[in-house]
Amino acid sequence: MLERLHSEGFADFDASYLIVVQYPGPQGERPADLAGRLRMSKQALNHLLGQLERLGYLTREADPADGRSKRIRLTARGTKAGLVIREAVTEMEDAWAQQLGPERFAELRTALQELNERLSSRLVARASIP
């Protein structure tokens, strides 16, 4: 993904930004909600958001429903970077499907999704231990 981003003109895009710009992206989300979904501290996320904002990938705008809150908006540059990431992932998945065959690839995808859910559940459980 990074190789593709860099070759497409996003040379300033760092691997640490992938978590924020991953599909479907943070469009319209509150930073606190995104931090919770990503299971990271608000401070760490705000650091990444600040970097991405300075580079022109997103903006943080006042929430029209709550003036004390902000909403994340991808800029045209951020949206394009997200599309480049999605294209790279799709190509990788297509290559794996060709090598494994559609049925085995579907099994692999299901197994990886199950592992991700299990790992996420463990992280949530650990975070809730006093």
C-alpha positions as CSV (number, residue, x, y, z in Angstrom):
1,M,0.0,0.0,0.0
2,L,2.8,2.4,0.9
3,E,4.7,1.7,-2.3
4,R,1.5,2.4,-4.3
5,L,0.8,5.6,-2.3
6,H,4.3,6.9,-2.8
7,S,4.3,6.1,-6.5
8,E,1.0,7.9,-6.9
9,G,2.3,11.1,-5.5
10,F,1.6,10.6,-1.8
11,A,5.3,10.4,-0.8
12,D,4.6,12.1,2.6
13,F,2.1,9.4,3.6
14,D,3.5,7.4,6.5
15,A,2.5,3.8,7.5
16,S,1.1,5.2,10.8
17,Y,-1.6,7.1,8.9
18,L,-3.1,3.9,7.4
19,I,-5.1,3.2,10.5
20,V,-6.9,6.5,10.1
21,V,-7.5,6.5,6.4
22,Q,-8.4,2.8,6.1
23,Y,-11.7,1.9,4.4
24,P,-14.3,3.3,4.8
25,G,-12.4,6.2,6.3
26,P,-13.3,8.6,9.1
27,Q,-15.6,10.9,7.0
28,G,-17.9,12.8,9.4
29,E,-16.8,10.9,12.5
30,R,-15.9,12.6,15.8
31,P,-12.3,12.1,16.9
32,A,-13.4,10.5,20.2
33,D,-15.6,8.0,18.4
34,L,-12.8,7.1,16.0
35,A,-10.3,6.7,18.8
36,G,-12.8,4.2,20.5
37,R,-13.3,2.3,17.2
38,L,-9.6,2.1,16.6
39,R,-8.9,1.2,20.3
40,M,-6.4,3.9,20.7
41,S,-6.1,6.9,23.1
42,K,-7.6,10.2,22.1
43,Q,-4.2,11.8,22.5
44,A,-2.5,9.4,20.1
45,L,-5.3,9.8,17.6
46,N,-5.3,13.6,17.8
47,H,-1.5,13.5,17.2
48,L,-2.1,11.5,14.0
49,L,-5.0,13.8,13.0
50,G,-2.8,16.8,13.4
51,Q,-0.2,15.4,11.2
52,L,-2.7,14.4,8.5
53,E,-4.3,17.8,8.7
54,R,-1.0,19.6,8.3
55,L,-0.3,17.4,5.2
56,G,-3.7,18.3,3.7
57,Y,-5.4,14.8,4.0
58,L,-8.2,15.9,6.3
59,T,-9.7,18.8,8.3
60,R,-11.4,18.9,11.7
61,E,-14.5,21.0,11.5
62,A,-17.0,22.2,14.1
63,D,-19.9,19.8,14.6
64,P,-23.0,21.6,13.6
65,A,-25.0,19.6,16.2
66,D,-22.6,20.3,19.0
67,G,-20.3,23.3,18.8
68,R,-17.9,21.8,21.4
69,S,-17.2,18.8,19.2
70,K,-15.3,18.4,15.9
71,R,-16.0,16.2,12.9
72,I,-13.3,14.7,10.6
73,R,-13.6,15.5,6.9
74,L,-11.3,14.0,4.4
75,T,-10.1,16.5,1.8
76,A,-9.9,15.6,-1.9
77,R,-6.3,14.6,-1.3
78,G,-7.4,12.3,1.6
79,T,-10.2,10.8,-0.4
80,K,-7.8,10.1,-3.3
81,A,-5.3,8.5,-0.9
82,G,-8.1,6.3,0.4
83,L,-9.0,5.2,-3.1
84,V,-5.3,4.3,-3.9
85,I,-5.2,2.2,-0.7
86,R,-8.4,0.4,-1.7
87,E,-7.1,-0.3,-5.2
88,A,-3.9,-1.7,-3.8
89,V,-5.8,-4.0,-1.5
90,T,-8.2,-5.1,-4.2
91,E,-5.3,-6.0,-6.5
92,M,-3.6,-8.0,-3.7
93,E,-6.8,-9.8,-2.9
94,D,-7.3,-10.6,-6.6
95,A,-3.8,-12.0,-6.9
96,W,-4.3,-14.2,-3.8
97,A,-7.6,-15.4,-5.2
98,Q,-5.9,-16.4,-8.5
99,Q,-3.2,-18.3,-6.6
100,L,-5.5,-20.0,-4.2
101,G,-8.7,-20.3,-6.2
102,P,-11.9,-18.5,-5.3
103,E,-13.1,-21.1,-2.7
104,R,-9.8,-21.3,-0.8
105,F,-9.4,-17.5,-0.9
106,A,-12.9,-17.1,0.6
107,E,-11.9,-19.6,3.4
108,L,-8.7,-17.6,4.0
109,R,-10.7,-14.3,4.2
110,T,-13.2,-15.8,6.6
111,A,-10.4,-17.2,8.8
112,L,-8.6,-13.8,8.9
113,Q,-11.8,-12.0,9.7
114,E,-12.5,-14.4,12.5
115,L,-8.9,-14.0,13.9
116,N,-9.3,-10.2,13.8
117,E,-12.6,-10.4,15.7
118,R,-11.1,-12.7,18.3
119,L,-8.0,-10.5,18.8
120,S,-10.2,-7.4,19.0
121,S,-12.4,-9.0,21.6
122,R,-9.3,-9.9,23.7
123,L,-8.0,-6.3,23.5
124,V,-11.4,-5.0,24.6
125,A,-11.5,-7.5,27.5
126,R,-8.0,-6.5,28.6
127,A,-8.9,-2.8,28.4
128,S,-11.9,-3.2,30.7
129,I,-10.0,-5.0,33.5
130,P,-9.6,-2.6,36.4
